[in-house]
C-alpha cells in the first residue's frame, strides 16, 4: 500500500491550477505534476465548469506535495498564507525573486506576490541565522536592514549584522 502524505496544501484557483502547477514546477528542482483530474457532468451541473476541464492538479515542488483546485472565483489568496523558500545563496534569492515577483507594490521584507496572487517569502538562510543570534544588538541591526528592503540582499544584511556601514 502506497503511503499517503499527511499534509498537502490545496491552492484554490479560479481556472489557472494547471498553468500555475506547470509554472511552479519549472522553478524548483525535483518537481513534477503527478496527477490531473477533470470535471464531468456533475462539475458542470453544480459548479458551471465545462465537462473535461481541469478540476485538480496534483504536483510536487522539491518533493513537497501540493494540490491545485480550479474552484472558481469565489475564494482568492491573501497574505495570511505564504510559502517560504529558504535560499542558501544570493543567486537563489535572485532566481526565485525574479521568477515569482509580479506585484512590486506588494513587496516588502522578502515577501512578494506571484502572477496568480499567491504570496511567497524568499528567505536567505543566513538571515534566519542572524536573527537567531544571541547577540541582540547584532540581530536587531540585521532586522532593521531587512525591514528597509524589498528583495533581501545577503551582503547588505551581513554588513548590518557586523555593524559595518
N, C-alpha and C positions, 0 to 999 in steps of 0.2 A: 504494500500500500504506500502510495506517494505521500510524503509529509507535506501538509498544507501550512503555509506561512500564517502565523497567528495574527499579525497586524499588517494590513495593506491599506495605505492611504487611497481613498477614492476621490478623484477630482471630477467635479461636475462641470461639464462644458455645455454650451448651447448645442453646437453641432461640429465642434473642432477637435474632438477627442483623438481621432486618428491622426490628424495633422500635427497636433501637439505631441503625441507619443513619438511619431516619426522624427520630429524636430528634436525633442529631448534626447532621443537615442543617438543622434549624431553628435551630441555634446559630451557625453560621458562614456568612458571606456566600459567594457563588459556590460553593454546594454543591448536590449533586443525586445521586439514585440513577440509575445508568447501566445496570444490568442485574440481573436476578434469575434464578437457576436453581432448578429443583425436583428433588426426589428422584423417581426412578422405581422400578421393581421391584427393581433392584439395591440401591438405598438401603434399601429395606425388608428385603431379604434379608440384607445384610451389616451394616447399621447399625441396624436396627429402626425406621427412620423411615417414617412414613406416605407412601404414594405421593401425590405432588402437594404435599407440604410443602416449604417453602423450604430449599434447600441452601446457596446462596450469594447474597450481595447485594454487588454492586459499587457503590461510591459515591465521591464526591469531597467533601472538606472544604476549602474555599478553594482548590480546584484540585488538592489532593493526593489521589491515588487511594488507596483502601482496599478491602479485601475483608472481608466478614463471613461466617463459615462456621458453620452450625449443625451442629456435630460431636458434640454430646452432652456429658455431664457429666464426661468423662474428664479433661480439662485445664481449668484455671482460670487467671485472670490473677493476676499477682503484682506487687509493687512493683519488681521487677527491670526492668520495661519501663514507660515512661510516655511520654505525649505532651506536649511543651512548647508552650504557647500564649503567644506573645510579644505583650504588650499595650502600646500606646502611652500609654494614659490610665488613671486610676483607674476611670473609668466602664467601660472594657473589662474590667479586673480584676474589678470588682463583677459585671458581666454574666455572665462565664464562671464565676466562683466560685458565684454564686447558682444558676445553671442546672445545674452539674455536681456540686456538693458533696452527697453523700448519706450520708457516714460521718464525722461530725465527730471521732470518736475516732481516726481515721487521718490527720488533717490536721496538717501541720507545714511551716513554711518555704515556703509556696506550693504544697505538694503536697496533693492530695486524691484521693478515690476517688469514682467516679460510681455510679449505681444498678445498673450492670452489673458493678461490681467493677474497672473499668479505672482505672488511675492517670493523673493529669494534673498537670502543673506549670503554674500560672498565673503568668507571669513578666512583671513590668514591664521594658520595655527599659531604662528609666532605672536600674534596679537593676543590670543587667548592666554598664552604663557605669560605675556607681560602683565595682563590684567589680573592674573592669579598670583603674581609675585608678592611675597610677604612685605616687601618694602613699599608701603602705600604711597610714599612720595613719588616713587618711580612709576608705579601703576597708575596713579592719578594723572601724571603728565601724559602717559600714553592714552588714557581715556580722553583727556582734553583734546589731544591731537586728533583722535578718532572722531570726536564729535564735530569737528570742523570739516570733515571730508565727506565726499560722496563715495567714490571708489576708494577703497583703502590702499594706502601706499606703505608697504612694509618698511622701506628705508626711512621714511619720514617718521613712522611710529617708533622705530628703533632709536632714532636721534632724539626724539622727545623723551622716550623712556630713559635714555642715558643722560639727559639733561643738556644735550647739545642744541645749539640754536638751529 
